[in-house]
């Protein structure tokens, strides 16, 4: 049986597909866009062009294949969701509902979803976020993902669906094209590795916990492989660097390895406003470590910057 990855031509989706292929899995990708990512690869997924908000298209994918697990990564991200909350609801809410119905009716009843630490927001008891911290998001993206987490929890109780999700913090990696709340961290490193100056749109001294894209993709596969009886929390925080990391700290790590990097700051008011409503000093991922042995490989800023720069230089045609 195959693995289905929605959003599999996207940034994390493509990395997850690569890791699944490397371990010998058969992979089908459902996405609205194609990609040249696997043009020269020895092993390739089957790419099906389709929209998760279109139920007949989703149904046809499930009728044409046998899946033992669905990795649901297709979504509108933070800033695009703020700009078009109506489209975000269609994709992130209705699309997730369609995927849960598909695995219930036509698949193996198992779905692993990408969520976000953007589900946290106002009125946290402290700046140290745990899996049980009150979720009151201030963004449309966070609102839709809280609903997805709760919907998956309901499907597990009502229908026995094997639902699991990981909340991704500020994501770092090369080749991201969609502007999101914390995307400036990645572009700062990427521009430096390419020898280009970069103007950071985030506030220099406000930070978020980080995770490297390779660790993020690996987390989905590890979580999916864990026995269902170990999955108690269902929706899990994960992080590579658990404490908040500011752009100034990223800049320092970049200049340690690339001394000639040119980095300036011009904060975006939308991003500044986001940080004004959120305290986020650390992220506790102990439930993931206990229940399914989550262990990030890239757990320092220096390790992330070093591997990131190597990737950019090794694949200039991609970045």
C-alpha positions as CSV (number, residue, x, y, z in Angstrom):
1,X,0.0,0.0,0.0
2,X,1.0,3.6,-0.7
3,X,1.4,6.7,1.4
4,X,-0.6,9.8,0.3
5,X,1.0,13.2,0.9
6,X,-1.3,16.2,0.3
7,X,0.7,19.3,-0.4
8,X,3.5,17.0,-1.4
9,X,5.0,19.4,-4.0
10,X,5.4,22.1,-1.3
11,X,8.4,22.8,0.9
12,X,8.0,20.3,3.7
13,X,5.8,18.0,1.6
14,X,8.6,17.5,-1.0
15,X,11.2,16.8,1.8
16,X,8.8,14.3,3.4
17,X,8.3,12.6,0.1
18,X,12.0,12.3,-0.4
19,X,12.5,10.7,3.0
20,X,9.6,8.2,2.4
21,X,11.0,7.3,-1.0
22,X,14.5,6.8,0.4
23,X,13.2,4.2,2.9
24,X,11.4,2.4,0.1
25,X,7.8,3.5,0.4
26,X,5.4,4.0,-2.6
27,X,4.2,7.6,-2.5
28,X,1.3,9.4,-4.2
29,X,1.2,13.2,-4.0
30,X,-2.0,15.2,-4.2
31,X,-1.4,18.9,-4.9
32,X,-2.7,21.7,-7.1
33,X,0.8,22.3,-8.5
34,X,3.3,20.2,-10.2
35,X,7.1,20.5,-9.6
36,X,10.4,19.8,-11.3
37,X,11.8,18.6,-7.9
38,X,12.0,14.9,-9.0
39,X,12.9,15.4,-12.7
40,X,16.3,13.9,-12.3
41,X,15.6,11.6,-9.4
42,X,15.9,7.8,-9.6
43,X,12.8,7.2,-7.5
44,X,9.7,9.4,-8.0
45,X,6.3,9.7,-6.5
46,X,3.1,9.6,-8.5
47,X,1.8,13.2,-8.7
48,X,-1.9,13.7,-9.0
49,X,-3.0,17.2,-9.7
50,X,-6.1,18.0,-7.6
51,X,-7.7,20.2,-5.0
52,X,-8.5,19.0,-1.5
53,X,-11.5,21.3,-1.3
54,X,-13.0,19.5,-4.3
55,X,-14.7,16.3,-2.9
56,X,-15.0,14.4,-6.2
57,X,-11.2,15.0,-6.9
58,X,-10.3,13.7,-3.4
59,X,-12.7,10.7,-3.8
60,X,-11.2,9.8,-7.2
61,X,-7.6,9.7,-5.7
62,X,-8.8,7.3,-3.0
63,X,-10.8,5.1,-5.4
64,X,-7.7,4.8,-7.6
65,X,-5.2,3.9,-4.9
66,X,-4.8,2.0,-1.7
67,X,-3.3,4.0,1.1
68,X,-2.2,2.8,4.6
69,X,-1.5,6.4,5.8
70,X,-2.3,9.9,4.7
71,X,0.1,12.8,5.5
72,X,-2.1,15.9,5.3
73,X,0.2,18.9,4.7
74,X,-1.8,20.9,2.2
75,X,-2.8,24.3,3.7
76,X,-2.8,28.1,3.3
77,X,-0.1,29.5,5.6
78,X,-0.1,32.4,8.0
79,X,0.2,35.6,6.0
80,X,-1.7,34.4,2.9
81,X,-4.5,33.3,5.3
82,X,-4.5,36.8,6.9
83,X,-4.8,38.4,3.4
84,X,-7.6,36.0,2.3
85,X,-9.3,34.4,5.3
86,X,-12.2,33.1,3.2
87,X,-9.9,31.1,1.0
88,X,-8.0,29.9,4.1
89,X,-11.3,28.6,5.6
90,X,-12.0,26.6,2.4
91,X,-8.5,25.1,2.3
92,X,-7.7,24.6,5.9
93,X,-11.1,23.7,7.3
94,X,-13.1,22.2,4.4
95,X,-10.1,20.6,2.9
96,X,-9.2,18.9,6.3
97,X,-12.8,17.7,6.7
98,X,-12.7,16.2,3.2
99,X,-9.5,14.3,4.0
100,X,-10.8,13.0,7.3
101,X,-14.0,11.8,5.5
102,X,-11.9,10.2,2.8
103,X,-9.7,8.2,5.2
104,X,-12.8,7.2,7.1
105,X,-14.9,6.1,4.1
106,X,-12.3,5.1,1.5
107,X,-8.9,4.7,3.2
108,X,-7.2,3.0,6.1
109,X,-8.7,5.6,8.6
110,X,-5.3,7.0,9.4
111,X,-4.3,10.7,9.0
112,X,-1.2,12.6,10.2
113,X,-1.8,16.4,9.9
114,X,0.5,19.4,9.9
115,X,-0.6,21.9,12.6
116,X,1.2,25.0,13.9
117,X,2.3,26.7,17.1
118,X,0.2,29.6,15.7
119,X,-2.7,27.9,17.5
120,X,-1.4,29.6,20.7
121,X,-2.0,33.3,21.2
122,X,-3.7,35.4,23.8
123,X,-4.0,34.7,27.5
124,X,-1.3,32.1,27.9
125,X,-0.5,31.4,31.6
126,X,3.2,31.9,30.9
127,X,5.6,32.3,28.0
128,X,6.6,28.6,28.2
129,X,4.2,26.8,25.9
130,X,3.2,23.2,26.5
131,X,0.8,20.8,24.8
132,X,-1.9,21.8,27.4
133,X,-1.4,25.5,27.1
134,X,-4.7,27.3,26.3
135,X,-5.1,27.8,22.6
136,X,-6.5,31.2,21.7
137,X,-5.0,32.1,18.3
138,X,-4.9,35.6,17.0
139,X,-4.5,34.7,13.3
140,X,-6.9,33.0,10.8
141,X,-4.3,30.4,10.1
142,X,-4.1,29.5,13.8
143,X,-7.9,29.4,14.1
144,X,-8.3,27.0,11.2
145,X,-5.6,24.7,12.6
146,X,-7.2,24.6,16.1
147,X,-10.4,23.5,14.4
148,X,-8.4,20.8,12.5
149,X,-6.9,19.5,15.7
150,X,-10.3,19.3,17.4
151,X,-12.0,17.8,14.4
152,X,-9.3,15.0,14.3
153,X,-9.8,14.4,18.0
154,X,-13.6,14.1,17.4
155,X,-13.0,11.6,14.5
156,X,-10.9,9.5,16.7
157,X,-13.6,9.3,19.4
158,X,-16.5,8.9,17.0
159,X,-15.1,6.8,14.2
160,X,-11.9,5.3,15.6
161,X,-9.8,7.4,13.1
162,X,-6.1,7.1,13.9
163,X,-5.5,10.9,13.8
164,X,-2.2,12.5,14.9
165,X,-0.8,16.0,14.3
166,X,2.4,18.0,14.9
167,X,2.5,21.7,15.7
168,X,5.3,23.2,13.6
169,X,7.1,26.2,15.1
170,X,9.0,28.8,13.1
171,X,10.2,26.8,10.1
172,X,13.8,27.2,8.7
173,X,15.0,25.8,5.4
174,X,16.1,26.7,1.9
175,X,13.7,27.2,-1.0
176,X,10.6,28.5,0.8
177,X,8.7,30.9,-1.4
178,X,5.6,31.7,0.6
179,X,6.0,34.7,2.9
180,X,4.9,33.7,6.4
181,X,5.3,35.2,9.9
182,X,8.7,33.8,10.6
183,X,10.0,33.3,7.1
184,X,12.6,36.0,7.4
185,X,14.8,33.6,9.4
186,X,15.1,31.3,6.4
187,X,15.6,34.1,3.9
188,X,18.3,35.7,6.0
189,X,20.4,32.5,5.9
190,X,19.6,31.7,2.3
191,X,20.6,35.2,1.0
192,X,23.8,35.0,3.0
193,X,24.7,31.6,1.5
194,X,24.1,33.1,-1.9
195,X,26.2,36.2,-1.2
196,X,23.2,38.5,-1.3
197,X,22.2,41.3,1.1
198,X,19.0,40.8,3.0
199,X,16.5,43.2,4.7
200,X,14.7,41.4,7.5
201,X,11.0,42.2,7.9
202,X,10.8,40.7,11.4
203,X,11.5,42.6,14.6
204,X,15.2,42.2,15.5
205,X,14.8,41.3,19.1
206,X,11.6,39.2,19.2
207,X,11.9,35.5,18.6
208,X,10.2,32.1,18.1
209,X,11.3,28.5,18.7
210,X,12.7,27.0,15.5
211,X,12.7,23.8,13.6
212,X,14.8,22.8,10.6
213,X,12.9,21.5,7.6
214,X,14.7,18.1,7.6
215,X,13.7,17.5,11.2
216,X,10.1,18.5,10.4
217,X,9.7,16.0,7.6
218,X,11.3,13.3,9.7
219,X,8.9,14.0,12.5
220,X,5.9,13.1,10.3
221,X,7.3,9.8,9.4
222,X,8.4,8.9,12.9
223,X,5.0,9.9,14.3
224,X,3.1,7.9,11.7
225,X,5.2,4.8,12.5
226,X,4.4,4.8,16.2
227,X,1.9,2.3,17.5
228,X,-1.6,3.8,18.0
229,X,-1.7,2.8,21.6
230,X,1.2,5.1,22.4
231,X,-0.5,8.1,20.9
232,X,-2.2,9.8,23.8
233,X,-1.8,13.5,23.3
234,X,-2.8,13.3,19.6
235,X,-1.7,16.9,18.9
236,X,2.0,17.4,19.6
237,X,4.4,20.3,19.9
238,X,7.8,19.7,18.3
239,X,10.9,21.9,18.0
240,X,14.5,21.7,17.1
241,X,15.6,24.7,19.2
242,X,13.0,24.9,22.0
243,X,13.8,28.4,23.2
244,X,12.9,31.5,21.2
245,X,15.6,32.6,18.8
246,X,15.6,36.2,17.6
247,X,16.7,37.5,14.2
248,X,19.7,39.0,15.9
249,X,20.7,35.6,17.1
250,X,20.2,34.1,13.6
251,X,22.3,37.0,12.3
252,X,25.1,36.2,14.7
253,X,25.2,32.6,13.8
254,X,25.2,33.5,10.1
255,X,28.1,35.9,10.5
256,X,30.0,33.3,12.5
257,X,30.1,31.1,9.4
258,X,29.7,33.8,6.7
259,X,31.4,37.0,8.0
260,X,30.7,39.1,4.9
261,X,26.9,38.7,5.2
262,X,25.0,42.0,4.9
263,X,21.8,42.0,7.0
264,X,19.5,45.0,7.7
265,X,16.1,45.4,9.3
266,X,12.8,46.9,8.2
267,X,10.0,45.3,10.3
268,X,6.6,44.6,8.7
269,X,3.8,46.1,10.9
270,X,1.7,43.0,10.5
271,X,4.5,40.9,11.9
272,X,5.2,43.4,14.7
273,X,1.5,43.3,15.6
274,X,1.6,39.5,15.8
275,X,4.5,39.6,18.3
276,X,2.7,42.3,20.3
277,X,-0.1,39.8,21.1
278,X,2.1,36.8,21.9
279,X,4.7,35.9,24.5
280,X,6.7,32.8,23.3
281,X,9.9,32.1,25.2
282,X,10.1,28.3,25.0
283,X,8.2,25.3,23.6
284,X,7.9,22.1,25.5
285,X,7.8,19.0,23.3
286,X,8.2,16.4,26.1
287,X,5.0,14.6,25.1
288,X,6.4,13.9,21.6
289,X,9.7,12.7,23.1
290,X,7.9,10.4,25.5
291,X,5.1,9.0,23.4
292,X,6.9,8.5,20.0
293,X,10.6,9.1,20.6
294,X,10.9,12.5,18.9
295,X,14.5,13.5,18.7
296,X,15.6,16.4,16.4
297,X,18.9,16.1,14.7
298,X,19.4,19.8,14.2
299,X,19.0,21.2,17.7
300,X,21.2,24.3,17.7
301,X,21.1,27.4,15.6
302,X,24.7,26.8,14.4
303,X,23.9,23.3,13.2
304,X,20.9,24.6,11.3
305,X,22.8,27.4,9.6
306,X,25.7,25.1,8.7
307,X,23.5,22.5,7.0
308,X,21.3,25.1,5.4
309,X,24.2,26.9,3.7
310,X,25.6,23.5,2.5
311,X,22.2,22.7,0.9
312,X,22.0,26.1,-0.9
313,X,25.5,25.7,-2.3
314,X,25.0,22.1,-3.3
315,X,21.8,22.8,-5.2
316,X,22.1,26.3,-6.8
317,X,19.6,25.2,-9.4
318,X,16.9,24.9,-6.8
319,X,17.6,28.0,-4.8
